Amino acid sequence: MTFMLTCPICGRRELHEFLCGGQERGPRPPQEGLSAEAHFRYAQFRSIPPAPQPEWWYHGQGCGVWFKATRNPATNREERPGG
């Protein structure tokens, strides 16, 4: 199964052209005073709610740009502004 993703440079393309960089996670926790366990949890555990979420994508078989796209893991479809 594949879905389409919209590159800001190249337009809509099939998923096989892209690599997922993961969820946009916000700021990193401060490094000072961060325990090894807290760092492990930040790096390894992610919540994946069944709702649209911003993700980083890399157009590896295209223009080579990193960009953010919003994908709904429940439907595995890109959520684009305006439908």
PDB file of N, CA, C and O in Angstrom:
ATOM      1  N   MET A   1       0.843  -1.175   0.000  1.00  0.00           N
ATOM      2  CA  MET A   1       0.000   0.000   0.000  1.00  0.00           C
ATOM      3  C   MET A   1       0.888   1.238   0.000  1.00  0.00           C
ATOM      4  O   MET A   1       1.893   1.296   0.708  1.00  0.00           O
ATOM      5  N   THR A   2       0.515   2.195  -0.779  1.00  0.00           N
ATOM      6  CA  THR A   2       1.272   3.440  -0.835  1.00  0.00           C
ATOM      7  C   THR A   2       0.323   4.616  -0.733  1.00  0.00           C
ATOM      8  O   THR A   2      -0.882   4.482  -0.945  1.00  0.00           O
ATOM      9  N   PHE A   3       0.863   5.730  -0.418  1.00  0.00           N
ATOM     10  CA  PHE A   3       0.068   6.945  -0.450  1.00  0.00           C
ATOM     11  C   PHE A   3       0.891   8.041  -1.094  1.00  0.00           C
ATOM     12  O   PHE A   3       2.098   7.899  -1.291  1.00  0.00           O
ATOM     13  N   MET A   4       0.237   9.115  -1.411  1.00  0.00           N
ATOM     14  CA  MET A   4       0.877  10.238  -2.063  1.00  0.00           C
ATOM     15  C   MET A   4       1.281  11.257  -1.003  1.00  0.00           C
ATOM     16  O   MET A   4       0.604  11.428   0.010  1.00  0.00           O
ATOM     17  N   LEU A   5       2.400  11.929  -1.262  1.00  0.00           N
ATOM     18  CA  LEU A   5       2.901  12.958  -0.378  1.00  0.00           C
ATOM     19  C   LEU A   5       3.234  14.162  -1.249  1.00  0.00           C
ATOM     20  O   LEU A   5       3.695  14.004  -2.379  1.00  0.00           O
ATOM     21  N   THR A   6       3.005  15.344  -0.737  1.00  0.00           N
ATOM     22  CA  THR A   6       3.224  16.566  -1.509  1.00  0.00           C
ATOM     23  C   THR A   6       4.541  17.222  -1.112  1.00  0.00           C
ATOM     24  O   THR A   6       4.668  17.770  -0.017  1.00  0.00           O
ATOM     25  N   CYS A   7       5.516  17.160  -2.010  1.00  0.00           N
ATOM     26  CA  CYS A   7       6.793  17.836  -1.829  1.00  0.00           C
ATOM     27  C   CYS A   7       6.576  19.321  -2.156  1.00  0.00           C
ATOM     28  O   CYS A   7       5.932  19.634  -3.157  1.00  0.00           O
ATOM     29  N   PRO A   8       7.099  20.241  -1.335  1.00  0.00           N
ATOM     30  CA  PRO A   8       6.902  21.657  -1.629  1.00  0.00           C
ATOM     31  C   PRO A   8       7.604  22.112  -2.906  1.00  0.00           C
ATOM     32  O   PRO A   8       7.257  23.160  -3.451  1.00  0.00           O
ATOM     33  N   ILE A   9       8.580  21.351  -3.393  1.00  0.00           N
ATOM     34  CA  ILE A   9       9.298  21.711  -4.614  1.00  0.00           C
ATOM     35  C   ILE A   9       8.729  20.967  -5.833  1.00  0.00           C
ATOM     36  O   ILE A   9       8.468  21.575  -6.871  1.00  0.00           O
ATOM     37  N   CYS A  10       8.541  19.652  -5.695  1.00  0.00           N
ATOM     38  CA  CYS A  10       8.188  18.793  -6.830  1.00  0.00           C
ATOM     39  C   CYS A  10       6.697  18.491  -6.970  1.00  0.00           C
ATOM     40  O   CYS A  10       6.270  17.976  -8.003  1.00  0.00           O
ATOM     41  N   GLY A  11       5.904  18.801  -5.953  1.00  0.00           N
ATOM     42  CA  GLY A  11       4.475  18.493  -6.007  1.00  0.00           C
ATOM     43  C   GLY A  11       4.193  17.082  -5.491  1.00  0.00           C
ATOM     44  O   GLY A  11       5.022  16.481  -4.808  1.00  0.00           O
ATOM     45  N   ARG A  12       3.004  16.562  -5.830  1.00  0.00           N
ATOM     46  CA  ARG A  12       2.581  15.247  -5.319  1.00  0.00           C
ATOM     47  C   ARG A  12       3.355  14.121  -5.981  1.00  0.00           C
ATOM     48  O   ARG A  12       3.491  14.060  -7.203  1.00  0.00           O
ATOM     49  N   ARG A  13       3.863  13.223  -5.124  1.00  0.00           N
ATOM     50  CA  ARG A  13       4.638  12.079  -5.580  1.00  0.00           C
ATOM     51  C   ARG A  13       4.265  10.864  -4.738  1.00  0.00           C
ATOM     52  O   ARG A  13       3.679  11.007  -3.665  1.00  0.00           O
ATOM     53  N   GLU A  14       4.602   9.665  -5.221  1.00  0.00           N
ATOM     54  CA  GLU A  14       4.343   8.450  -4.464  1.00  0.00           C
ATOM     55  C   GLU A  14       5.325   8.333  -3.299  1.00  0.00           C
ATOM     56  O   GLU A  14       6.446   8.837  -3.364  1.00  0.00           O
ATOM     57  N   LEU A  15       4.894   7.673  -2.254  1.00  0.00           N
ATOM     58  CA  LEU A  15       5.651   7.566  -1.018  1.00  0.00           C
ATOM     59  C   LEU A  15       7.046   6.981  -1.197  1.00  0.00           C
ATOM     60  O   LEU A  15       7.967   7.377  -0.482  1.00  0.00           O
ATOM     61  N   HIS A  16       7.230   6.047  -2.136  1.00  0.00           N
ATOM     62  CA  HIS A  16       8.537   5.377  -2.274  1.00  0.00           C
ATOM     63  C   HIS A  16       9.672   6.349  -2.585  1.00  0.00           C
ATOM     64  O   HIS A  16      10.839   5.976  -2.468  1.00  0.00           O
ATOM     65  N   GLU A  17       9.364   7.581  -2.977  1.00  0.00           N
ATOM     66  CA  GLU A  17      10.404   8.574  -3.253  1.00  0.00           C
ATOM     67  C   GLU A  17      10.928   9.247  -1.984  1.00  0.00           C
ATOM     68  O   GLU A  17      11.926   9.966  -2.033  1.00  0.00           O
ATOM     69  N   PHE A  18      10.263   9.021  -0.849  1.00  0.00           N
ATOM     70  CA  PHE A  18      10.555   9.760   0.384  1.00  0.00           C
ATOM     71  C   PHE A  18      11.075   8.854   1.492  1.00  0.00           C
ATOM     72  O   PHE A  18      10.861   7.642   1.485  1.00  0.00           O
ATOM     73  N   LEU A  19      11.761   9.477   2.441  1.00  0.00           N
ATOM     74  CA  LEU A  19      12.146   8.833   3.692  1.00  0.00           C
ATOM     75  C   LEU A  19      11.513   9.629   4.819  1.00  0.00           C
ATOM     76  O   LEU A  19      11.544  10.859   4.814  1.00  0.00           O
ATOM     77  N   CYS A  20      10.937   8.923   5.786  1.00  0.00           N
ATOM     78  CA  CYS A  20      10.307   9.601   6.917  1.00  0.00           C
ATOM     79  C   CYS A  20      11.350   9.891   7.980  1.00  0.00           C
ATOM     80  O   CYS A  20      12.103   9.003   8.378  1.00  0.00           O
ATOM     81  N   GLY A  21      11.395  11.130   8.440  1.00  0.00           N
ATOM     82  CA  GLY A  21      12.318  11.528   9.499  1.00  0.00           C
ATOM     83  C   GLY A  21      11.685  11.469  10.875  1.00  0.00           C
ATOM     84  O   GLY A  21      12.350  11.757  11.870  1.00  0.00           O
ATOM     85  N   GLY A  22      10.409  11.100  10.955  1.00  0.00           N
ATOM     86  CA  GLY A  22       9.731  10.968  12.230  1.00  0.00           C
ATOM     87  C   GLY A  22       8.873  12.163  12.584  1.00  0.00           C
ATOM     88  O   GLY A  22       8.808  13.158  11.863  1.00  0.00           O
ATOM     89  N   GLN A  23       8.222  12.026  13.717  1.00  0.00           N
ATOM     90  CA  GLN A  23       7.337  13.073  14.196  1.00  0.00           C
ATOM     91  C   GLN A  23       8.104  14.351  14.495  1.00  0.00           C
ATOM     92  O   GLN A  23       9.257  14.325  14.923  1.00  0.00           O
ATOM     93  N   GLU A  24       7.433  15.465  14.257  1.00  0.00           N
ATOM     94  CA  GLU A  24       7.965  16.727  14.761  1.00  0.00           C
ATOM     95  C   GLU A  24       7.704  16.691  16.259  1.00  0.00           C
ATOM     96  O   GLU A  24       6.556  16.571  16.690  1.00  0.00           O
ATOM     97  N   ARG A  25       8.745  16.794  17.040  1.00  0.00           N
ATOM     98  CA  ARG A  25       8.602  16.536  18.464  1.00  0.00           C
ATOM     99  C   ARG A  25       8.778  17.763  19.330  1.00  0.00           C
ATOM    100  O   ARG A  25       8.690  17.648  20.553  1.00  0.00           O
ATOM    101  N   GLY A  26       9.015  18.899  18.779  1.00  0.00           N
ATOM    102  CA  GLY A  26       9.200  20.083  19.600  1.00  0.00           C
ATOM    103  C   GLY A  26      10.615  20.176  20.136  1.00  0.00           C
ATOM    104  O   GLY A  26      11.507  19.459  19.682  1.00  0.00           O
ATOM    105  N   PRO A  27      10.819  21.054  21.099  1.00  0.00           N
ATOM    106  CA  PRO A  27      12.178  21.266  21.608  1.00  0.00           C
ATOM    107  C   PRO A  27      12.697  20.053  22.376  1.00  0.00           C
ATOM    108  O   PRO A  27      11.934  19.316  23.001  1.00  0.00           O
ATOM    109  N   ARG A  28      14.005  19.867  22.313  1.00  0.00           N
ATOM    110  CA  ARG A  28      14.647  18.791  23.073  1.00  0.00           C
ATOM    111  C   ARG A  28      14.688  19.170  24.546  1.00  0.00           C
ATOM    112  O   ARG A  28      14.703  20.352  24.889  1.00  0.00           O
ATOM    113  N   PRO A  29      14.706  18.166  25.414  1.00  0.00           N
ATOM    114  CA  PRO A  29      14.837  18.488  26.836  1.00  0.00           C
ATOM    115  C   PRO A  29      16.238  19.034  27.120  1.00  0.00           C
ATOM    116  O   PRO A  29      17.176  18.728  26.385  1.00  0.00           O
ATOM    117  N   PRO A  30      16.389  19.832  28.166  1.00  0.00           N
ATOM    118  CA  PRO A  30      17.719  20.364  28.489  1.00  0.00           C
ATOM    119  C   PRO A  30      18.690  19.231  28.806  1.00  0.00           C
ATOM    120  O   PRO A  30      18.314  18.258  29.460  1.00  0.00           O
ATOM    121  N   GLN A  31      19.923  19.348  28.353  1.00  0.00           N
ATOM    122  CA  GLN A  31      20.917  18.292  28.542  1.00  0.00           C
ATOM    123  C   GLN A  31      21.462  18.239  29.962  1.00  0.00           C
ATOM    124  O   GLN A  31      21.793  17.167  30.467  1.00  0.00           O
ATOM    125  N   GLU A  32      21.554  19.389  30.598  1.00  0.00           N
ATOM    126  CA  GLU A  32      22.072  19.406  31.974  1.00  0.00           C
ATOM    127  C   GLU A  32      21.058  18.797  32.912  1.00  0.00           C
ATOM    128  O   GLU A  32      19.886  19.173  32.911  1.00  0.00           O
ATOM    129  N   GLY A  33      21.515  17.851  33.714  1.00  0.00           N
ATOM    130  CA  GLY A  33      20.650  17.223  34.697  1.00  0.00           C
ATOM    131  C   GLY A  33      19.724  16.164  34.135  1.00  0.00           C
ATOM    132  O   GLY A  33      18.893  15.629  34.870  1.00  0.00           O
ATOM    133  N   LEU A  34      19.840  15.847  32.858  1.00  0.00           N
ATOM    134  CA  LEU A  34      18.978  14.847  32.230  1.00  0.00           C
ATOM    135  C   LEU A  34      19.556  13.458  32.497  1.00  0.00           C
ATOM    136  O   LEU A  34      20.704  13.179  32.152  1.00  0.00           O
ATOM    137  N   SER A  35      18.764  12.604  33.106  1.00  0.00           N
ATOM    138  CA  SER A  35      19.247  11.255  33.408  1.00  0.00           C
ATOM    139  C   SER A  35      19.294  10.426  32.126  1.00  0.00           C
ATOM    140  O   SER A  35      18.649  10.760  31.133  1.00  0.00           O
ATOM    141  N   ALA A  36      20.059   9.351  32.165  1.00  0.00           N
ATOM    142  CA  ALA A  36      20.147   8.450  31.012  1.00  0.00           C
ATOM    143  C   ALA A  36      18.773   7.877  30.684  1.00  0.00           C
ATOM    144  O   ALA A  36      18.429   7.720  29.512  1.00  0.00           O
ATOM    145  N   GLU A  37      17.991   7.567  31.705  1.00  0.00           N
ATOM    146  CA  GLU A  37      16.650   7.011  31.472  1.00  0.00           C
ATOM    147  C   GLU A  37      15.735   8.038  30.806  1.00  0.00           C
ATOM    148  O   GLU A  37      14.987   7.702  29.888  1.00  0.00           O
ATOM    149  N   ALA A  38      15.794   9.289  31.267  1.00  0.00           N
ATOM    150  CA  ALA A  38      14.967  10.341  30.671  1.00  0.00           C
ATOM    151  C   ALA A  38      15.357  10.573  29.208  1.00  0.00           C
ATOM    152  O   ALA A  38      14.490  10.771  28.357  1.00  0.00           O
ATOM    153  N   HIS A  39      16.653  10.548  28.920  1.00  0.00           N
ATOM    154  CA  HIS A  39      17.100  10.710  27.545  1.00  0.00           C
ATOM    155  C   HIS A  39      16.631   9.536  26.685  1.00  0.00           C
ATOM    156  O   HIS A  39      16.173   9.737  25.561  1.00  0.00           O
ATOM    157  N   PHE A  40      16.744   8.315  27.204  1.00  0.00           N
ATOM    158  CA  PHE A  40      16.289   7.125  26.490  1.00  0.00           C
ATOM    159  C   PHE A  40      14.793   7.234  26.177  1.00  0.00           C
ATOM    160  O   PHE A  40      14.370   6.949  25.057  1.00  0.00           O
ATOM    161  N   ARG A  41      14.004   7.641  27.156  1.00  0.00           N
ATOM    162  CA  ARG A  41      12.554   7.755  26.942  1.00  0.00           C
ATOM    163  C   ARG A  41      12.235   8.812  25.882  1.00  0.00           C
ATOM    164  O   ARG A  41      11.361   8.605  25.040  1.00  0.00           O
ATOM    165  N   TYR A  42      12.944   9.941  25.922  1.00  0.00           N
ATOM    166  CA  TYR A  42      12.715  10.983  24.914  1.00  0.00           C
ATOM    167  C   TYR A  42      13.071  10.468  23.518  1.00  0.00           C
ATOM    168  O   TYR A  42      12.337  10.705  22.559  1.00  0.00           O
ATOM    169  N   ALA A  43      14.200   9.764  23.411  1.00  0.00           N
ATOM    170  CA  ALA A  43      14.682   9.312  22.109  1.00  0.00           C
ATOM    171  C   ALA A  43      13.912   8.121  21.552  1.00  0.00           C
ATOM    172  O   ALA A  43      13.764   8.001  20.336  1.00  0.00           O
ATOM    173  N   GLN A  44      13.420   7.240  22.417  1.00  0.00           N
ATOM    174  CA  GLN A  44      12.864   5.975  21.949  1.00  0.00           C
ATOM    175  C   GLN A  44      11.341   5.856  21.990  1.00  0.00           C
ATOM    176  O   GLN A  44      10.763   5.114  21.196  1.00  0.00           O
ATOM    177  N   PHE A  45      10.693   6.562  22.887  1.00  0.00           N
ATOM    178  CA  PHE A  45       9.245   6.401  23.032  1.00  0.00           C
ATOM    179  C   PHE A  45       8.512   7.573  22.409  1.00  0.00           C
ATOM    180  O   PHE A  45       8.785   8.736  22.706  1.00  0.00           O
ATOM    181  N   ARG A  46       7.581   7.237  21.543  1.00  0.00           N
ATOM    182  CA  ARG A  46       6.783   8.263  20.882  1.00  0.00           C
ATOM    183  C   ARG A  46       5.318   7.851  20.970  1.00  0.00           C
ATOM    184  O   ARG A  46       4.980   6.677  20.821  1.00  0.00           O
ATOM    185  N   SER A  47       4.472   8.817  21.208  1.00  0.00           N
ATOM    186  CA  SER A  47       3.052   8.502  21.166  1.00  0.00           C
ATOM    187  C   SER A  47       2.591   8.735  19.734  1.00  0.00           C
ATOM    188  O   SER A  47       2.967   9.717  19.093  1.00  0.00           O
ATOM    189  N   ILE A  48       1.783   7.828  19.256  1.00  0.00           N
ATOM    190  CA  ILE A  48       1.262   7.963  17.898  1.00  0.00           C
ATOM    191  C   ILE A  48      -0.260   7.972  18.000  1.00  0.00           C
ATOM    192  O   ILE A  48      -0.910   6.937  17.850  1.00  0.00           O
ATOM    193  N   PRO A  49      -0.817   9.151  18.255  1.00  0.00           N
ATOM    194  CA  PRO A  49      -2.275   9.226  18.365  1.00  0.00           C
ATOM    195  C   PRO A  49      -2.931   9.035  16.992  1.00  0.00           C
ATOM    196  O   PRO A  49      -2.335   9.380  15.972  1.00  0.00           O
ATOM    197  N   PRO A  50      -4.151   8.489  16.958  1.00  0.00           N
ATOM    198  CA  PRO A  50      -4.839   8.296  15.671  1.00  0.00           C
ATOM    199  C   PRO A  50      -5.465   9.595  15.172  1.00  0.00           C
ATOM    200  O   PRO A  50      -6.660   9.657  14.883  1.00  0.00           O
ATOM    201  N   ALA A  51      -4.641  10.616  15.078  1.00  0.00           N
ATOM    202  CA  ALA A  51      -5.074  11.941  14.631  1.00  0.00           C
ATOM    203  C   ALA A  51      -3.941  12.561  13.827  1.00  0.00           C
ATOM    204  O   ALA A  51      -2.789  12.151  13.972  1.00  0.00           O
ATOM    205  N   PRO A  52      -4.244  13.538  12.984  1.00  0.00           N
ATOM    206  CA  PRO A  52      -3.191  14.163  12.180  1.00  0.00           C
ATOM    207  C   PRO A  52      -2.039  14.674  13.038  1.00  0.00           C
ATOM    208  O   PRO A  52      -2.248  15.252  14.105  1.00  0.00           O
ATOM    209  N   GLN A  53      -0.815  14.449  12.550  1.00  0.00           N
ATOM    210  CA  GLN A  53       0.373  14.887  13.268  1.00  0.00           C
ATOM    211  C   GLN A  53       1.425  15.364  12.274  1.00  0.00           C
ATOM    212  O   GLN A  53       1.538  14.810  11.180  1.00  0.00           O
ATOM    213  N   PRO A  54       2.201  16.392  12.645  1.00  0.00           N
ATOM    214  CA  PRO A  54       3.272  16.859  11.761  1.00  0.00           C
ATOM    215  C   PRO A  54       4.453  15.891  11.797  1.00  0.00           C
ATOM    216  O   PRO A  54       4.832  15.395  12.858  1.00  0.00           O
ATOM    217  N   GLU A  55       5.027  15.629  10.625  1.00  0.00           N
ATOM    218  CA  GLU A  55       6.173  14.734  10.500  1.00  0.00           C
ATOM    219  C   GLU A  55       7.197  15.349   9.558  1.00  0.00           C
ATOM    220  O   GLU A  55       6.855  16.147   8.685  1.00  0.00           O
ATOM    221  N   TRP A  56       8.452  14.971   9.745  1.00  0.00           N
ATOM    222  CA  TRP A  56       9.525  15.377   8.847  1.00  0.00           C
ATOM    223  C   TRP A  56       9.657  14.331   7.746  1.00  0.00           C
ATOM    224  O   TRP A  56       9.621  13.129   8.011  1.00  0.00           O
ATOM    225  N   TRP A  57       9.813  14.799   6.503  1.00  0.00           N
ATOM    226  CA  TRP A  57      10.004  13.918   5.349  1.00  0.00           C
ATOM    227  C   TRP A  57      11.172  14.430   4.507  1.00  0.00           C
ATOM    228  O   TRP A  57      11.415  15.634   4.428  1.00  0.00           O
ATOM    229  N   TYR A  58      11.883  13.502   3.885  1.00  0.00           N
ATOM    230  CA  TYR A  58      13.026  13.827   3.023  1.00  0.00           C
ATOM    231  C   TYR A  58      12.740  13.286   1.632  1.00  0.00           C
ATOM    232  O   TYR A  58      12.454  12.099   1.476  1.00  0.00           O
ATOM    233  N   HIS A  59      12.815  14.140   0.625  1.00  0.00           N
ATOM    234  CA  HIS A  59      12.568  13.714  -0.755  1.00  0.00           C
ATOM    235  C   HIS A  59      13.875  13.191  -1.354  1.00  0.00           C
ATOM    236  O   HIS A  59      14.525  13.867  -2.152  1.00  0.00           O
ATOM    237  N   GLY A  60      14.244  11.980  -0.953  1.00  0.00           N
ATOM    238  CA  GLY A  60      15.516  11.377  -1.337  1.00  0.00           C
ATOM    239  C   GLY A  60      15.634  11.034  -2.811  1.00  0.00           C
ATOM    240  O   GLY A  60      16.727  11.109  -3.372  1.00  0.00           O
ATOM    241  N   GLN A  61      14.531  10.659  -3.452  1.00  0.00           N
ATOM    242  CA  GLN A  61      14.583  10.320  -4.874  1.00  0.00           C
ATOM    243  C   GLN A  61      14.006  11.450  -5.715  1.00  0.00           C
ATOM    244  O   GLN A  61      13.410  11.232  -6.769  1.00  0.00           O
ATOM    245  N   GLY A  62      14.202  12.642  -5.220  1.00  0.00           N
ATOM    246  CA  GLY A  62      13.711  13.828  -5.920  1.00  0.00           C
ATOM    247  C   GLY A  62      14.667  14.977  -5.698  1.00  0.00           C
ATOM    248  O   GLY A  62      15.858  14.879  -5.994  1.00  0.00           O
ATOM    249  N   CYS A  63      14.134  16.070  -5.174  1.00  0.00           N
ATOM    250  CA  CYS A  63      14.914  17.302  -5.041  1.00  0.00           C
ATOM    251  C   CYS A  63      15.847  17.329  -3.831  1.00  0.00           C
ATOM    252  O   CYS A  63      16.700  18.212  -3.741  1.00  0.00           O
ATOM    253  N   GLY A  64      15.707  16.387  -2.903  1.00  0.00           N
ATOM    254  CA  GLY A  64      16.609  16.327  -1.761  1.00  0.00           C
ATOM    255  C   GLY A  64      16.283  17.305  -0.646  1.00  0.00           C
ATOM    256  O   GLY A  64      17.157  17.627   0.159  1.00  0.00           O
ATOM    257  N   VAL A  65      15.057  17.780  -0.578  1.00  0.00           N
ATOM    258  CA  VAL A  65      14.677  18.743   0.452  1.00  0.00           C
ATOM    259  C   VAL A  65      14.012  18.034   1.641  1.00  0.00           C
ATOM    260  O   VAL A  65      13.290  17.053   1.462  1.00  0.00           O
ATOM    261  N   TRP A  66      14.264  18.543   2.860  1.00  0.00           N
ATOM    262  CA  TRP A  66      13.542  18.131   4.056  1.00  0.00           C
ATOM    263  C   TRP A  66      12.351  19.065   4.210  1.00  0.00           C
ATOM    264  O   TRP A  66      12.485  20.271   4.003  1.00  0.00           O
ATOM    265  N   PHE A  67      11.190  18.531   4.568  1.00  0.00           N
ATOM    266  CA  PHE A  67      10.010  19.365   4.773  1.00  0.00           C
ATOM    267  C   PHE A  67       9.077  18.694   5.778  1.00  0.00           C
ATOM    268  O   PHE A  67       9.210  17.507   6.075  1.00  0.00           O
ATOM    269  N   LYS A  68       8.137  19.476   6.292  1.00  0.00           N
ATOM    270  CA  LYS A  68       7.133  18.939   7.203  1.00  0.00           C
ATOM    271  C   LYS A  68       5.842  18.704   6.443  1.00  0.00           C
ATOM    272  O   LYS A  68       5.426  19.523   5.623  1.00  0.00           O
ATOM    273  N   ALA A  69       5.214  17.572   6.727  1.00  0.00           N
ATOM    274  CA  ALA A  69       3.895  17.256   6.185  1.00  0.00           C
ATOM    275  C   ALA A  69       3.062  16.716   7.335  1.00  0.00           C
ATOM    276  O   ALA A  69       3.600  16.159   8.292  1.00  0.00           O
ATOM    277  N   THR A  70       1.761  16.881   7.241  1.00  0.00           N
ATOM    278  CA  THR A  70       0.862  16.370   8.266  1.00  0.00           C
ATOM    279  C   THR A  70       0.211  15.098   7.746  1.00  0.00           C
ATOM    280  O   THR A  70      -0.438  15.095   6.700  1.00  0.00           O
ATOM    281  N   ARG A  71       0.399  14.002   8.511  1.00  0.00           N
ATOM    282  CA  ARG A  71      -0.148  12.695   8.130  1.00  0.00           C
ATOM    283  C   ARG A  71      -1.028  12.184   9.259  1.00  0.00           C
ATOM    284  O   ARG A  71      -0.729  12.373  10.438  1.00  0.00           O
ATOM    285  N   ASN A  72      -2.118  11.534   8.874  1.00  0.00           N
ATOM    286  CA  ASN A  72      -3.002  10.919   9.845  1.00  0.00           C
ATOM    287  C   ASN A  72      -2.663   9.434   9.911  1.00  0.00           C
ATOM    288  O   ASN A  72      -2.930   8.715   8.948  1.00  0.00           O
ATOM    289  N   PRO A  73      -2.077   8.939  11.023  1.00  0.00           N
ATOM    290  CA  PRO A  73      -1.706   7.536  11.114  1.00  0.00           C
ATOM    291  C   PRO A  73      -2.903   6.585  11.079  1.00  0.00           C
ATOM    292  O   PRO A  73      -2.751   5.416  10.726  1.00  0.00           O
ATOM    293  N   ALA A  74      -4.085   7.074  11.442  1.00  0.00           N
ATOM    294  CA  ALA A  74      -5.278   6.223  11.423  1.00  0.00           C
ATOM    295  C   ALA A  74      -5.699   5.886   9.997  1.00  0.00           C
ATOM    296  O   ALA A  74      -6.214   4.798   9.741  1.00  0.00           O
ATOM    297  N   THR A  75      -5.481   6.817   9.068  1.00  0.00           N
ATOM    298  CA  THR A  75      -5.875   6.595   7.672  1.00  0.00           C
ATOM    299  C   THR A  75      -4.667   6.442   6.745  1.00  0.00           C
ATOM    300  O   THR A  75      -4.811   6.044   5.589  1.00  0.00           O
ATOM    301  N   ASN A  76      -3.469   6.763   7.266  1.00  0.00           N
ATOM    302  CA  ASN A  76      -2.230   6.754   6.484  1.00  0.00           C
ATOM    303  C   ASN A  76      -2.336   7.665   5.259  1.00  0.00           C
ATOM    304  O   ASN A  76      -1.873   7.327   4.170  1.00  0.00           O
ATOM    305  N   ARG A  77      -2.951   8.816   5.463  1.00  0.00           N
ATOM    306  CA  ARG A  77      -3.104   9.790   4.384  1.00  0.00           C
ATOM    307  C   ARG A  77      -2.564  11.143   4.831  1.00  0.00           C
ATOM    308  O   ARG A  77      -2.596  11.494   6.011  1.00  0.00           O
ATOM    309  N   GLU A  78      -2.075  11.881   3.859  1.00  0.00           N
ATOM    310  CA  GLU A  78      -1.597  13.235   4.113  1.00  0.00           C
ATOM    311  C   GLU A  78      -2.810  14.148   4.311  1.00  0.00           C
ATOM    312  O   GLU A  78      -3.794  14.080   3.575  1.00  0.00           O
ATOM    313  N   GLU A  79      -2.705  14.990   5.314  1.00  0.00           N
ATOM    314  CA  GLU A  79      -3.751  15.989   5.570  1.00  0.00           C
ATOM    315  C   GLU A  79      -3.235  17.309   5.007  1.00  0.00           C
ATOM    316  O   GLU A  79      -2.290  17.895   5.537  1.00  0.00           O
ATOM    317  N   ARG A  80      -3.858  17.763   3.942  1.00  0.00           N
ATOM    318  CA  ARG A  80      -3.409  19.011   3.323  1.00  0.00           C
ATOM    319  C   ARG A  80      -4.355  20.139   3.666  1.00  0.00           C
ATOM    320  O   ARG A  80      -5.563  19.927   3.771  1.00  0.00           O
ATOM    321  N   PRO A  81      -3.819  21.343   3.843  1.00  0.00           N
ATOM    322  CA  PRO A  81      -4.688  22.491   4.108  1.00  0.00           C
ATOM    323  C   PRO A  81      -5.693  22.670   2.980  1.00  0.00           C
ATOM    324  O   PRO A  81      -5.327  22.602   1.807  1.00  0.00           O
ATOM    325  N   GLY A  82      -6.921  22.892   3.315  1.00  0.00           N
ATOM    326  CA  GLY A  82      -7.956  23.104   2.318  1.00  0.00           C
ATOM    327  C   GLY A  82      -8.476  21.831   1.693  1.00  0.00           C
ATOM    328  O   GLY A  82      -9.187  21.891   0.690  1.00  0.00           O
ATOM    329  N   GLY A  83      -8.140  20.657   2.261  1.00  0.00           N
ATOM    330  CA  GLY A  83      -8.693  19.392   1.764  1.00  0.00           C
ATOM    331  C   GLY A  83      -7.737  18.662   1.016  1.00  0.00           C
ATOM    332  O   GLY A  83      -8.038  17.574   0.525  1.00  0.00           O
TER     333      GLY A  83
END
